[in-house]
Amino acid sequence: MTEELKVSVVVPVYNPGRYVEDCIASLLRQSLPAEEFEAIFVDDGSTDETPARLDALAAEHPHMRVIHQENSGWPGKPRNVGIDAARGEYVFFVDNDDWLGDQALERMYAFARENDSDVVIGKMAGKGRGVPRELFRRTYPKATLATAPLIDSLTPHKMFRKAFLDENNLRFPEGRRRLEDHVFVTAAFFAAKTISVLSDYVCYYHVRREDSSNAGFQRMDPHAYFANLNEALDIVEANTEPGRLRDGLYRRWLRVEMVERLRGSRLLAAPPDYRRELFDEIADTCERFGPGVAAGLPPSQRVVAALIRARRLDDLVRLAHWESGIRHHAELEDLAWHGGTLRMSLTSQLRAGREPMTFRHVDGRDILDPPLSAEAAELVSAAELDATDRLTQSKVDVILRSRDNGAEHYLPVTFTSDRPGVGAGDSTFALELRTEATLDADTAAGGAPLERGVWDVVARISSCGWRKDTRLGSVRTARAGAHRAPAVAGTPPRVITPYWTDKGNLSVDVAQRTSSVGNDLLISGAATLGPARAAADSAGSADGVGESELLLALPLRTVVATEIDVAAVQLLHEGSGVAVQVPGRLVPYVHDGMGCSRLSAQFSRDALSAGRWSVRVRLVAAEQGTFVPLPVTVTVPAGGGLPALSEFGRRAGSNGHVPFRDSEDGAGTTEGLRPELLAWLRTGGRLGRRAGRSLGRRAGRLVTTRLRRDRG
């Protein structure tokens, strides 16, 4: 390995068990050549099998290094050891239970060199962990604490120029303590000449372990925690003058580390004695803030800050009970394809329990109206309850969230607001937002195509200090359900399938990750099979069409904007398993006033032996999609004669298709299958003729495929 490396990845390690495997695998998948980077695993006295696992890794891969040391109690010292050992131009800190996007190092290093960056922050996705979503709405080649919400990103999972760290003597506080990353990153932000934010690719996946044993999830000692927090505040104070910038930076800690800990379900979950201890430390810390810090919060958080300042814990608990019932009520009103884009229309409200969140219009101002006791109401000023400006900033985002890794992409939206009156008077009103969102699979991933997979659709309302997510679709109009259909869209064409999960939520399957496209794909009773020459004669194009050529036409509930000529039809002989595959042509088609498509394929009668042939279709090119079984068969008579087309589901008394089910837990299910199909499955396919052997074979293939592929 050369001495001149581009990146050193430093991974502090302590008893990660199996969770380190995802981290290792992501490092081995990096697009940056192995000879251009190194990974330094600093084992902080692990007592599990990890040391041996890392030694074996290093023996096999020269660019993987391991340093063993006695346990230091927290990640600060292992990171410092990694910095000192690093040979790369840049150092990237990764936790042992997280992982990187495959192109993370290559992209972030190139971005750093392009902008001469001291610090590069790559887009993060959280699986059970919070990430600074607002920061990653756009890419910043050059950002500062005054021009971007950098202060919302205080974890160490960033790329730092090694020389910058050394020149500024930047190292992590060591020992068993909290918020060592806040101290390190805050100091780095002030020292850096150029900070860059790369938001067009998910570089870092921040993961909560299934056992919640990540270090940051352990209960903290309030006294020690806020002593450590004050160290970060000291850095801000030393590098700023009193005023807007300092207040804005302080506000991050007030909002995230103090106010949010004393709100809603989070406060109620704390035992009473711990709740009091936490509250006292927060109230003491808040005393160092001037009035401008809390004044910049939205009204719901200003109320909490006012009660902290007045040391009214009991009133905070009462307010928390009310806030714990606040949710986002979103109704999907329409879902339809327009050309190659999927458009969603929805109406959103904040609700407190079953009722809309209400505000009062008093003397030309819009006032938040929380349930405060008489004593608490005296302590909260009218200015702290004033929601006038924040109501006008209320918004709804529609987000695609990857079922695989938690990556999020914001869809383009437009919205309008309304203020319907509530009650007999005209001064009390609710806020209602009407939103239009557009999904273009070619550009939805920050201008790039969506990756293949299942994407859950989330609606997020942000208003007056509340940010509430809800899965979209479980509350919907009949119109939204009637217009839902898969589509073949994009360049190259891919199958994009919006579907309802078992919970009624909307998800989108991109490029047939599941078998959801098969649900009711065929328009029942409309498929045809006949001599191709007769069809060509009626169209005036019979030249070159042989007498033995057959034309199969399959009307499908699939939207296409233009003709697709890369489709295919496959016939499978149910006795021998022989397959006959021919090209297909997918064209737009209108059925009952709805945009659909017709798949046509021409094949030779001579290629089909006597017997029954099942039908499968592929709507796009082979590299973009897979075959989907249809509930139709082609029966070729022995001794000649015209083959017959039949829908076996119609003969069996149903649609004959094993439905795709998505329980949103990553597992397939046979719940809801017809009794005869379940019986066939439970007996291993050993039913007699009465149950239908061919039906059983088809059902078995369909269910096996579905259970294998429903990993969303």
N, C-alpha and C positions, 0 to 999 in steps of 0.2 A: 504494500500500500504506500502511495506517495505521502510525503510529509505535508504537502499543500492540499488541504481539504477545504471543501466549500462549507460544510455544516458538521457540527458535532451535536448529536442529540443526547441530552443528559437525562437519564431516567433514574430517579431515586426509587429504591426497591425495599419493601419490607413485607414479608409474608403475604404476597398477593395470591399464592396458589394458582388455580387455573386462570384467574383473571389476567395474568401477565401474557397469556398466549395470544390474545387479540392484539396487544401492543407489539409483541414480537413479530407476528404475522404481517402487521401493517408496515413495519420497518423493512421486512424482507420484500415487500411488494413495491417499494418506492421506485418511481420512474427515474429518479436521479441515480446514475450509475453507482454501483457499490464502491468503486474506487474513488468516488468523489465525496463520500461522507462516512462518518463513523457514528456508532451508537455506543454510549458509555453507560452501562448499568452499574450503579453504585449500590451495592447490597449493604443495607444498614443493619447487619446482624440478624438476618432472617433465620428463623428456627424451623421453617418448613422445608420442602424439597426444592425451593427456589435456587439456592446456591449451586446445587448440582446441575439443575436445568440450565442455568446461565453459563456455567463452565462448559457444558456440552455445546451450547450454542456458539460460544466464542471459539471453541476448537474447530467447529465446522465452517464458520464464517469469519474470515479475517477482519472484516470491518466492524465486527461486534466485539466490544471489550467489556471486561468485568473487573470491578474493584470491590474487594471485600473489606469491611471495617466493622468495628464494634458498634453496637446499637447506640445511637445518639439521641433517640427519642422523638425526632420529628424530621421533616424533609430538608430543613435548612442546611445542615452540615453536608448531607449527601450531594445536594446541588452545588455547594461551594467546592467540594472535592472534584465534582465533575467539571466545573469551570476551570479549575487549575490544571486538570488533565487534558482539557480539550485542545485539539490541534486544528480545528476548523476556523474559518474566517468568521463564521456565525455560530452561536450556541442556541439551541432550541430545547426548552424544558418540556418534558412529557411525563405525566404521571403513569405509574405502572399498571393502572386499571383503565386507562384511556387508549385511544388509538388514533392514527393519522389517516387522512385521505391519501390515496395512492400517489397523487402528484403533489402532495403538500410541500415537500422539501424543494423540488424542482421549481415550482411556481413561486414560493416565498423567497427563495434565494434570488431568482431572476428579478423579482419585484424589488428586493432590497438593493441589488446592484444598479437597477435602472434608476432608483431614486436616491442612491447614496444614503440609505437608511441606517440609523443606529438601532431602531426597534421596528419590527414588523409584526403586526397582529393579523393572523389569518382567521377567516370566518370559522366560527365554532357552531356545532350542533350539540344539543343536550339530550341525553337519554336518562330522564329522571333527575336531571340537574339543570339549574338555571344558567343561561348564557345571555350576554348583552345584545339582545336582538336589534335594538334600535341602532346600535353602532354599526351593524352589518347591513343596514339598508342600502348603503352605497360604498364604493371604494374611494379611499382617500390616499392619493400618492404622497401628500404631505399634510399632516394633521397636527394640531396643537390642542392643549387643554382648553383653550378658549374657542376653538373652531369646530370641535368634534367631541362627542360624549366619551372620550377616552377614559374618564374616571370611572365609568361603569365597568371597565375591564381591568380588574386588579388581580386576577389569577396570573401565575407565572408562565402560562402556556403560550409563549411568544418566542420570536427569534431575535436575539440580541447580537450586535457586533461584538466579537470577543475583545478587540482592542478598546472599544468604548467601555466595556465593563472594567477592564484593567486600568485604564486611564482615570476613571472616576472612582476607583476602589469600591465598586458596587458588588456587595456580597449579601447573602441572606443572613438575618439574625439566626443564631444557632440555639440548640437546646429544645426542651419540650415546652413549646409555647405556641400561641395562635397568631394568625395574621402576619406571619413573617413575609408572606407574599405581598401584602398591602404595603409594608414598609419598603421592600425592595422595589416594587413596580412604581410606587409613587415617586421615590427618589430617581428612578430611571427616567420617568416622564419629564421631570424638571431638568435633568441633565442632558437629555437627548437634543441634538440639533434637528434631526428629522425622524419623525414617527410616521409610519405608513400603515394603512389598513387595507387588506386584500379581502374583498367581500364577494367576488364572483366565483368562488370555489370553496367548498367545505374542506378546510384543512385539518380541523381538530374535532374529534368526537369525545365529548366530556360525559363520562358514564357513571351512573350510580349503580353500585353492586346490588345484586339481588338480596344480599344479606345486610345491605346498608352499612357495611363495615368500613367504608372509606373514612379516612381520618377526619375529614371535615364534617361528618355526620354524627360524630360522638358528642354527647352533651358537654357543653363548655362550662367552666367555672366563671361566672359573671365578673367577679372582681379581677381575675387575671386577664380575661378577655378584653375588658374595656381599658385596662392598663395598657395592653398591647395596641389597642385601637388608638389610644391617645398618642402613641409614638408616630403613627401615620399622620394624625392631625398636626403634630409638632412639625413634621416635614413640610406640610402645606403652609403652616404659619411662617416658617423660616424662609419660604421662597415666594411669598406673596405679601402685598400690602392689604390693609383692610379695604373692603369694597366688594364689587360685584363678582370678580373672579374667585376670591377666597370664599365668599358666601356660597357660590355655586359649587365649589369643590367640597366644602364642608357638608353641603346639602346631600351629597351622595351618601355619606355615612349616617346622617340623621335619618334619611329616608329608608335605606336598606337595612342598616344594622340596629336601628332604634325604633322608629315608628312602625315599620312592618313587623317587628317582633312582638308588638303590643296591639295587634289588630286581629279581629276575627278568629278563625279556628286555630291559628297559630298561638295566640295568647291563651285561648281556652284549653288547649291541649297540655299546657304546662301545669304541674301540680301547684297548689296554692303557695306553699313555702318557697318553692323555686321561683314562682311568678313574682313574689314580693322581692326576693333577692335581685332578680333580673331588673325589675322596675327601679329599684333604688339606685343601682349602678347606672342605668340609662339616664335617670333624672339628674344624677350628679354630673355625668358627662355633658349633658345638654346645657349646663350652666356656662360652659365656655363659649357658646354660640351667641352672637348678637341677633337682634330681631330680624335682620335681613335674611337669615338662613331659612327659618321656617316660613317667612313671608313668601318665598318662591315656590313653596309646595302647592299642589292642588288642594282644593277645600277639604276633601275627606281626610287627607293627611294633616292639614293644618289643625283640624279639630283634635286629632290625637296628640299632636305636638303641644297644643294648648293645655290639654289635660295632663300631659307629662310635666309641663312647666309648673302647673298648679298642684302637682303631686296628688292627683285624684285617681288612684288605682281602681277603686270600686266603680267609679264612673266609666273607666276604660273597659272594665269587664262587662258592664251592662251594654256599652256600645258594641263590644265585640260580639255579644250574642246576636245583636241586630245585624251586624255586618256579615256574620257567618252565613246568613240566609240570602245574601245578595248574589244574584246569578245573571247570566246573559241568556235572555229568551230570544231565539232567532228562528224565524219561520222562513223556510225555503218556498218561494212563491212560483218560481219558474226555473226550468232546467232544460235547455234546448241547444242544439247545434246550429250555428250560423256559419256556413262555409266550413272551414276547418277548425273553428274555435267553438268551445263550449261556454255558453253564457249562463250565469247564475244570477237570479234576482232574489233578494231576501230583505226582510224587515227585522230590525233589532230593537230591543229595549233592555235596559237594566231593570230587574225586578227584585223587590225585597219580599221574599216569600212568594206568594202567589200574586201580589199586587205590583203595579208599576212603581218604580222609584219616582217620587214626586219632589218638586221644587216649588217655591213660592215667589211670585213676582211682587216686590214691595218697593215703592218709591223709585221705580225705574230700574231696579236691580233684581237679578235672579239669585235667590237665596237657597242654599242647601238646608234641608229640614230634617236632621237626624233626631232620634228620640233621646233627648238629654233630660236629666233631672233638672228641677228648678235651680238648684245650686250650681250645677255644671253649666247651665245656660247663661248664668250670670258671669261665668269665667271665660266664656268663648265670645269673642267680639264679633260684631257684624262683619268686619273686614275678613275675619277668618272663615265665616260662613258664606261669603260672597262667591258665587259660582258663575257670574255673568260671563267673564272672559273664557273660563274653562269650558263652559257648555258649548260655546261657538267652536272650540277646538276638538270637540268629541268626534270620534271617527270609528269606523269599522274596517278591519283588515280581514281578507279571506286568504287563508294560508294552506298550502299543501305541505303535509308532514309525512316524511318517509316512514313507512312501517318497519323498514329494515334498520335504519340508523338514526332516526330522529331529525334528519336534516329538514330545514324549513325553507320554503320559497313563498314570497308574497306575490299574489296575483294582482294585476292592474285592476283598480276599482274606481268607481265614481259613486258618490252618495249625496243624498239630500236629507235635510232634517225637518221634522215637524214637531209641534208642541201641542198635542191634544189636551184639552182641559180635563181635569179630574175632579169629580164632586160637583156640588151645586154652585159654588162660587167660580169666579173667573180668574182668581189669582193663583190657584194651584194647578200645576200642569206636569205632564210627563214628557220625556224626550224620546222620540222615535226616529230611527235612522233607516232610510231605504237605500240599499246598496246594490250596485250592478258590478259583477266580477267577470273577468274573461280569462279562460284557460286556453292558451296556445301551447301545445306540447313541444313545439319547436323552440320556444323562447322562454318558457315558464321558469327555468332554472337560472334566474339572473341573466337572461339573454341567451342562454344555451338550452339545448334540448333536455327534457326530463329524462332521468335514468329509468331503465326498465324496473318495474316494481309496483307495489301498491302504495298509493298516496292517500292518506286520510285528509278530508277537507274540514278545516277548522275555521270558525268565525270568531274573531276577537274584537270586543268592544273596549274602547279606552275612553273614559269620561270621568272628569272630576277627581282623578286619583284612583279610580277603580280600573282594573284591567282584567277582564273575564273572558276566558275561552269556553267555547262549547262546540261539540261536534255538530256539523250542519246536516240536516236531512231528517232527523227523527220527528221534527214538527214540519210538515210540508202540506202544500195544497194538492188537490187531485191533478191539477194541471202539471205540476212539477213531476209527478209520478208518470203521467201519460206520455210526456215528451222524452223521458229518459231512454237512451238507446246507445249502443256502441257506435263508433265511427272509425273509418279508415282515414287517417289524416297525417299530415306532416311530410317532410322530405328527409329521407325516404319515407314512403307510407308505412305507418304502424297502426295497430289496432289500439284504440283508446276506449276503454269501457268504464263509464260511470255506473255504479251499482249500489244497492242498499245492503248493508251488513245485517246480521241477525238482530242487532239493536235498532235497526232502521236508519243508521247513519250513512252518509254519502262517502264513498271511497272511489278512487279512480285507479283502474288497473292499466298500466302503460306497458304495451308490447307483450300482452298475454303472460304475465307472471303467474296468474291463476287461470282457472277455466271459466271465469265469470262470463266471458263472451258467449259461452254456449247456452246460457239461460234464454229460452224462447227465441233463439236466433232465427229459426225457420218460420216463415209466415205460413201457418197451417192451411193446408188444402189448396195451395197455389203453385206447388212445384209441378213441372211437366217433363215428360220424356217422350221423344218421338223422332221420326226420321229427320235428319238434318237437311236433306234435300228438299223436303216439303217446306220446311221453314225458310230455306234459302229461296225457293221458288216464289213464295209469297213476298219476300223482300226484294226479289229481282236480282239475286246474287248467287245463283245456283252453279255457276261455272266452277268446276274443280271439286265439287262436293260429291263423293261417291255414294252409291246406293246403300252401302252397308253402314254409312256414317249415322250416328245418333247424336241428338242434341239434348242435353240435360239443362233445364233452366230452374234455378233455385231462388225464389224471392226471399230476401233476408231483411231482418230488422237491423240493418246496419247502414249508417249514413255515410255516403261518399259525395264529395263535392264535384269530382270529375271522374272520368273513366280510369280504372286501375287495371293494368294488363299484366300484372305479375302474380295474380292469384292462381290457385291450382285446385283441382278436384281429384280425390283419390277414392277408388273403389277397392274394397277388401273382400275377398271371397271367404265366406264364413266357414267353409270346410277345410280348404287347403291353406288359407292365409295368404294366397297370392294377391299382390297389389298391382293395380293398374292406375297410373297417374297421368293426367293430361293437364295442359295449361287451361286456365280459366280467365274470364273477362268480367270484371265487376263494373256495372254502370249504374248511374242514379235511376231511381224508380220511385214512383209515388203510390202509396197504398193507404186507402182511407184518409187521404188528405195529409199524410205524414211522409216525410222524406225517408226513403229506404233505399235498397239496392237490389239488383238482380245479378246473380252469378251464373254465367253460361259457360258450358264446356262441351266440346265435341269429341267423341271417341268412336272407335270402330266396334261394331257388333262382333266382328270376328275375334277381337281380343278378349271377349268374355266367355268363359266356359259356363256350362249349365250350373245352376244353383243360385244361391242368394248372396248378394253383394251388399255390404253396408257402405255408407257414403260418409266421407269426411271432406272438409273443405279447409283450405288455407287462404286467407284473405289478402295476404301480402307476400313479399318475397321470402324465401326460405330462411335467410339470415335475420329476418325481422319478426317472424312469427311461427306458429306451430299449427298443426292440423286440429280441427274441431269436429267431433262426431255430430252428425245430424240424425234425427229420428226418422230416417227414410231408408228404404232398401230398394235395390233393383233386383228383380227376379228374372233370371234367364231360363226359359223353358228348354228341356231336353228335346233334341230333334228339330231345332229351329223355331222360328216364330219371333215375334216382336217382344223384347223384354218389357216387363211391367214395373211401374213405379208405385210404391205404396208407403204410407206413413205408419210404421208399426205402432207408434203411440196411439193412433186413431183406432187400430184394431184392438189394442190392449186396454183402451178406455181411458187413456191419459195422453199427455204429450210425449210419453215415451222417453223423456230425457231426464237423466239423473241431475237434479238441480245443484248448482254450486251454492255452498253456504259459507258465510264468513262470520265466525263468532267473535272476531277481533282479538282473539287470544293466540293466534298463530297456529291453531289446530283445525284440521278438517273434521267434518261430522257427517254421519249418515242420517241424522235426525231429519224427519220429514219425507223419507223415501217411501214409495208405495210398499204395502205389506208384502206383495209377492216378490219384490226385489230384495227386501230385507231377508225374507225367508231363504231366497236363493243364496244370498251372501252367507247367512248363518250355517247353511248346510254345505258350504264349500262348492256350490254349483251342482249339487247332486239332486236336483229336482227332475221330475219326469217331464214327459211331453206336455202334460196338462199345463204346467207353469210356463212352458215355452223355453226350450233349450237355447234357441238363438237369442231370445230376449235376455236370458240369463248371461250368455256370453257377452253381449253388448253392455249390459248393466255392469258386469264385473270389470270390463275394460274402463268404462266411464268412471266408476267409483274409485278404482285403483289409481287412475290418472288424477282424479280430483284430490284424493287424500295425499298423494305424493306432492302435488303442486300447490295446495292451499297452505302455504307457509306464511301468508301475510299477517 
